[in-house]
Amino acid sequence: MAQAALPLTALSEAQRTQALERWEIIRPAVEKHASQAQVARTHDIPPQYDPTLGQAL
């Protein structure tokens, strides 16, 4: 089950910066300008990448 989202005000400045950086990467896929696969190739993200582990699954 997914965790409840925290409001951005509950995050540290570093966490907000990281969230913005990640959003900028996935934004084209969310807004349907690119596929998830295209975004992954552009940013050299392997399939099934887990950002909490920093590696592919």
Secondary structure, DSSP 8 states (H G I E B T S, - for coil): -------GGGS-HHHHHHHHHHHHHHHHHHTTSS-HHHHHHHTT--TTEETTTTEE-
